[in-house]
């Protein structure tokens, strides 16, 4: 038997202890990285256009309606686009106002499934690979300058790493690190319309002991703009917020 379990329910429980905490206590993940632009043109190089830093505050709850081994992950996440050199939080980019990430909620429903795991010596890696394709909240006809297409397509790639010795214990939460890569269209506020290409995010981070460990400037920016993001939601709600739905709220169709 592996430290992450052999049945889907056992594997999900190990993932839940790594991603959050079984006792319902708030868990904060912090991450940092960079955002690169890409184009299908062979003459246009990859460019590092932004730094990126953010937090997710989560609370795990049993999903009693779905069964004893099902969970609801209630989260808010805030993340900020940075100058790639100074790492200062940006207010503008190419004379355009920057719209940072304020996703409330960013919830998930978990049912037992064969969680992809890889044992790496003394560690276990949980891999979550999430291809997305659905009607864009920003149709081209309504947002010709800010929509890349009528279908939103992206690829989210998460990896969570925990020590085997920690998972072999019975603590409700275990220390963890993580990596995250995303391929997505241009952001709406970049005003690139249907120009071919897009963005690749490459970040890494860790589970913190408490929200107080979030870097001071990030905590300060959240406190000044949306202090509710220092805590996870108390109750389930849907649908989730994304950068695209948030942009639509800020700029309703005429």
C-alpha positions in Angstrom: 0.0 0.0 0.0 1.3 3.4 -0.9 1.3 6.4 1.5 -1.3 8.1 -0.8 -3.7 5.1 -0.6 -4.9 2.5 -3.1 -8.6 3.2 -3.5 -9.9 6.4 -5.1 -11.4 7.4 -1.7 -8.1 6.9 0.1 -6.2 8.8 -2.7 -8.7 11.7 -2.5 -8.3 11.9 1.3 -4.5 12.1 0.9 -4.9 14.9 -1.7 -7.4 16.7 0.6 -4.8 16.6 3.4 -2.2 18.0 1.1 -4.3 20.6 -0.6 -6.3 21.7 2.5 -7.2 20.3 6.0 -9.7 17.6 6.9 -10.7 19.5 10.1 -12.1 22.5 8.1 -9.4 24.9 9.3 -8.4 27.6 6.8 -5.4 26.8 4.6 -3.4 29.4 2.7 -1.3 28.6 -0.4 1.1 31.3 -1.7 2.8 31.1 -5.1 5.1 33.2 -7.3 6.2 33.0 -10.9 6.1 34.6 -14.3 3.9 34.9 -17.3 5.2 34.5 -20.9 3.6 35.5 -24.2 3.8 33.2 -27.2 2.8 33.5 -30.8 2.5 30.9 -33.6 4.7 33.1 -35.8 8.2 31.5 -36.1 9.8 35.0 -36.0 8.2 36.1 -32.7 10.1 34.9 -29.6 8.6 33.9 -26.3 8.6 37.0 -23.9 8.4 37.3 -20.2 5.7 39.9 -19.9 4.7 39.8 -16.2 5.7 38.5 -12.9 2.9 36.9 -11.0 2.2 36.4 -7.3 -0.9 35.3 -5.4 -2.7 33.5 -2.6 -5.5 31.1 -2.3 -7.3 30.7 1.1 -9.3 27.5 1.3 -11.7 25.7 3.7 -12.6 22.0 3.2 -16.0 20.7 4.0 -17.7 17.3 3.8 -20.2 17.2 0.9 -22.8 15.1 2.8 -25.2 15.2 -0.1 -22.7 13.4 -2.3 -21.6 10.8 0.2 -19.1 10.2 3.0 -16.0 10.4 0.8 -16.9 13.6 -1.0 -15.7 17.1 -0.3 -16.4 20.7 -1.1 -13.3 23.0 -1.3 -14.4 26.6 -0.6 -11.8 29.2 -1.7 -11.1 32.7 -2.7 -7.9 33.6 -4.6 -6.2 36.9 -5.4 -3.2 37.2 -7.6 -1.3 40.2 -9.0 0.6 41.0 -12.2 4.0 42.3 -11.5 6.7 44.3 -13.4 8.9 41.4 -14.6 12.1 43.2 -13.5 11.2 45.1 -10.3 8.4 42.8 -9.2 6.3 45.8 -8.3 2.5 45.3 -8.5 1.4 46.9 -11.8 -1.3 49.5 -12.2 -0.9 49.9 -16.0 0.7 47.9 -18.8 1.3 49.6 -22.2 -0.9 52.5 -21.0 -3.8 50.0 -20.3 -5.2 49.6 -16.7 -4.2 46.2 -15.3 -7.0 44.1 -13.8 -5.7 41.7 -11.2 -7.2 38.4 -10.2 -10.0 38.6 -7.7 -11.8 35.2 -7.9 -14.6 34.9 -5.4 -15.5 32.2 -5.3 -13.0 29.7 -6.8 -14.7 26.5 -5.4 -14.4 22.8 -6.3 -16.4 19.7 -5.7 -14.4 16.6 -5.2 -15.7 13.0 -5.6 -13.5 9.9 -5.3 -11.5 9.4 -8.4 -8.1 7.7 -9.2 -5.9 10.7 -8.4 -2.7 10.6 -10.5 0.2 10.1 -8.1 3.9 9.6 -8.5 6.2 8.5 -5.7 9.5 10.5 -5.9 11.7 9.0 -3.3 10.6 10.5 0.0 7.8 12.5 -1.6 4.5 11.9 -3.3 3.3 14.1 -6.2 -0.4 14.6 -6.9 -0.9 15.7 -10.5 -4.1 17.5 -11.7 -4.3 18.2 -15.4 -7.4 20.2 -16.3 -8.2 21.0 -20.0 -10.9 23.6 -20.3 -13.2 24.5 -23.2 -16.5 26.2 -22.8 -18.5 29.2 -24.3 -16.6 32.4 -23.5 -18.2 34.9 -21.1 -16.9 37.5 -23.6 -18.3 36.7 -27.0 -16.4 38.4 -29.9 -19.6 40.2 -31.1 -19.9 41.9 -27.7 -16.2 42.4 -26.9 -14.3 42.5 -30.2 -11.2 44.2 -28.7 -11.1 42.1 -25.5 -12.1 38.6 -26.6 -9.8 36.0 -28.2 -12.8 33.9 -29.4 -16.2 32.6 -28.7 -14.8 29.5 -26.9 -12.6 29.9 -23.9 -9.8 27.3 -24.0 -7.1 26.8 -21.5 -5.0 24.2 -19.9 -4.4 24.1 -16.1 -1.6 21.9 -14.8 -1.2 21.5 -11.0 1.3 19.4 -9.0 1.2 19.1 -5.2 4.1 17.6 -3.3 4.0 16.1 0.2 6.4 13.9 2.2 5.5 10.2 2.4 6.3 10.3 6.2 3.7 13.0 6.7 1.0 11.3 4.7 1.7 8.1 6.7 0.6 9.9 9.8 -2.9 10.9 10.8 -2.7 14.7 10.9 -5.6 16.4 9.2 -3.2 18.6 7.2 0.3 18.0 5.9 3.0 20.4 4.8 3.1 20.7 1.0 4.7 22.6 -2.0 3.1 23.0 -5.4 3.7 24.0 -9.0 1.2 25.4 -11.5 1.3 26.0 -15.2 -1.4 27.5 -17.3 -1.8 28.1 -21.0 -4.5 30.6 -21.7 -5.7 33.2 -24.2 -4.7 36.8 -24.0 -6.2 38.5 -20.9 -9.2 40.7 -21.7 -7.6 43.9 -20.4 -4.6 43.4 -22.8 -7.0 44.4 -25.6 -5.5 42.1 -28.2 -8.7 40.9 -29.7 -8.3 37.8 -31.9 -4.6 38.1 -32.4 -3.0 34.6 -32.6 -1.1 33.5 -29.5 -1.6 33.7 -25.8 0.0 33.4 -22.4 1.8 30.7 -20.4 2.0 31.0 -16.6 4.8 29.2 -14.7 4.6 29.3 -10.9 5.6 27.5 -7.8 4.5 27.9 -4.1 3.8 26.2 -0.8 1.2 25.7 1.9 1.7 28.3 4.6 1.3 27.8 8.4 -1.1 30.7 8.4 -2.2 33.7 6.3 0.2 35.9 8.4 3.1 34.3 6.4 1.8 35.8 3.1 4.4 38.4 2.1 3.6 41.8 3.6 3.1 43.7 0.4 0.6 41.1 -0.9 -1.3 41.2 2.4 -1.3 45.0 2.3 -2.6 45.1 -1.2 -5.4 42.7 -0.3 -6.2 44.6 2.9 -6.4 47.9 0.9 -8.6 46.6 -1.9 -10.6 43.5 -0.9 -9.9 42.5 2.7 -12.4 39.6 2.5 -9.8 37.7 0.5 -7.8 37.1 3.7 -10.4 34.3 4.5 -12.1 31.5 2.7 -15.8 31.6 2.1 -18.1 30.4 4.8 -20.7 28.9 2.5 -20.8 27.2 -0.9 -21.8 29.4 -3.8 -21.6 29.2 -7.6 -20.7 29.9 -10.3 -17.0 30.5 -9.9 -15.4 33.8 -10.7 -12.7 34.0 -13.4 -10.7 36.8 -14.9 -13.1 36.7 -17.8 -16.3 36.9 -15.8 -14.8 39.5 -13.5 -13.9 41.7 -16.6 -17.5 41.3 -17.8 -18.8 42.6 -14.5 -16.5 45.6 -14.7 -17.5 46.2 -18.3 -21.1 45.1 -19.0 -22.0 44.8 -22.7 -23.5 47.9 -24.2 
